[in-house]
Amino acid sequence: MLQPVAKNMETEKVKHRYDRIAPLYDILEFPMENMVSARLRRELLSGIGGKILEVGIGTGKNLPYYPKNAMLTGIDISPGMLAHTRRKASELKIEIALSIMDTEKLAFSEGCFDFVVSTFVFCSVADPVRGLREIKRVLKTNGTALFLEHVRSENLFFGKLMDAVNPFVRKIIGPNINRRTVENIKNAGFTPVQIKSTKADIIKQIWAKPTSVYTGKQQRFRHESRKGT
Ligand SMILES: C[S@@+](CC[C@H](N)C(=O)[O-])C[C@H]1O[C@@H](n2cnc3c(N)ncnc32)[C@H](O)[C@@H]1O
């Protein structure tokens, strides 16, 4: 299914940037992937199943961590990145429905996924709260949204430093390094039921449920900080 991609200027810039970087993306990410991300992806995706949507699927780095019997759908704004996912899925013999689509305008009906997954995406999405509201819309009422995202540090000094440096980072490499993604997730109508942070609080795994159905009594909120990652 090919969806017309939004003509939002910022989104177009993001799309072109990732199309350009797509051939080198896995090579550039290799050190970070080996040292940190692979382990966090595996942990985030353990125990999920059913109908799963991954937004901003990129080059398909999460594919090896999905259960064999899951019904997978993946979307990305960049055809260049998506081409790598298509190749990897075929090599790994994984069935997945892939579409070029903007996470701010998902072409799925309400409440059709058990899980929605996003890893390192909401630093780039032009209007993150709008994208997160779309995730909530397509998620079943008792579904779970899973995030692995780098965010603005909660440390006063590092947070301010990230704010100061962000315009330069955006200009040179593109993504925002100071997104308040946990707040954005809440503003989009989710309740984070578990958050695990790296030592510097910059990389977070977040498990979130739609606030409207979250009782707060059945699930104990957990916020863990890791040492040494
Ligand atoms: C840093 S990469 C992460 C790729 C992959 N999720 C991973 O974990 O390696 C960000 C991805 O988000 C995609 N993206 C950014 N904004 C998007 C949007 N509005 N809708 C869909 N995909 C988007 C980019 O094209 C890119 O593939």
The ligand as an SDF file (V2000), in Angstrom:
LIG
                    3D

 27 29  0  0  0  0  0  0  0  0999 V2000
   16.9400    7.3830   13.5400 C   0  0  0  0  0  0  0  0  0  0  0  0
   15.9870    6.4740   12.3730 S   0  0  0  0  0  0  0  0  0  0  0  0
   15.5050    5.0470   13.3280 C   0  0  0  0  0  0  0  0  0  0  0  0
   15.1730    3.8760   12.4640 C   0  0  0  0  0  0  0  0  0  0  0  0
   14.7500    2.6130   13.2400 C   0  0  0  0  0  0  0  0  0  0  0  0
   13.5140    2.8230   13.9470 N   0  0  0  0  0  0  0  0  0  0  0  0
   15.8140    2.1550   14.1850 C   0  0  0  0  0  0  0  0  0  0  0  0
   15.5350    1.9020   15.3480 O   0  0  0  0  0  0  0  0  0  0  0  0
   16.9730    2.0190   13.7320 O   0  0  0  0  0  0  0  0  0  0  0  0
   14.4740    7.4060   12.2940 C   0  0  0  0  0  0  0  0  0  0  0  0
   13.4800    6.8470   11.2810 C   0  0  0  0  0  0  0  0  0  0  0  0
   12.2250    7.4940   11.4510 O   0  0  0  0  0  0  0  0  0  0  0  0
   11.6990    7.7970   10.1750 C   0  0  0  0  0  0  0  0  0  0  0  0
   10.7540    8.9140   10.3310 N   0  0  0  0  0  0  0  0  0  0  0  0
   11.0070   10.1820   10.7190 C   0  0  0  0  0  0  0  0  0  0  0  0
    9.8810   10.9030   10.7350 N   0  0  0  0  0  0  0  0  0  0  0  0
    8.8840   10.0710   10.3510 C   0  0  0  0  0  0  0  0  0  0  0  0
    7.4890   10.2320   10.1660 C   0  0  0  0  0  0  0  0  0  0  0  0
    6.8860   11.4070   10.3790 N   0  0  0  0  0  0  0  0  0  0  0  0
    6.7700    9.1620    9.7610 N   0  0  0  0  0  0  0  0  0  0  0  0
    7.3770    7.9610    9.5270 C   0  0  0  0  0  0  0  0  0  0  0  0
    8.6980    7.7490    9.6730 N   0  0  0  0  0  0  0  0  0  0  0  0
    9.4450    8.7910   10.0810 C   0  0  0  0  0  0  0  0  0  0  0  0
   12.9270    8.1430    9.3390 C   0  0  0  0  0  0  0  0  0  0  0  0
   12.6800    8.0650    7.9580 O   0  0  0  0  0  0  0  0  0  0  0  0
   13.9100    7.0820    9.8300 C   0  0  0  0  0  0  0  0  0  0  0  0
   13.8150    5.8910    9.0980 O   0  0  0  0  0  0  0  0  0  0  0  0
  1  2  1  0
  2  3  1  0
  2 10  1  0
  3  4  1  0
  4  5  1  0
  5  6  1  0
  5  7  1  0
  7  8  2  0
  7  9  1  0
 10 11  1  0
 11 12  1  0
 11 26  1  0
 12 13  1  0
 13 14  1  0
 13 24  1  0
 14 15  1  0
 14 23  1  0
 15 16  2  0
 16 17  1  0
 17 18  1  0
 17 23  2  0
 18 19  1  0
 18 20  2  0
 20 21  1  0
 21 22  2  0
 22 23  1  0
 24 25  1  0
 24 26  1  0
 26 27  1  0
M  CHG  2   2   1   9  -1
M  END
$$$$
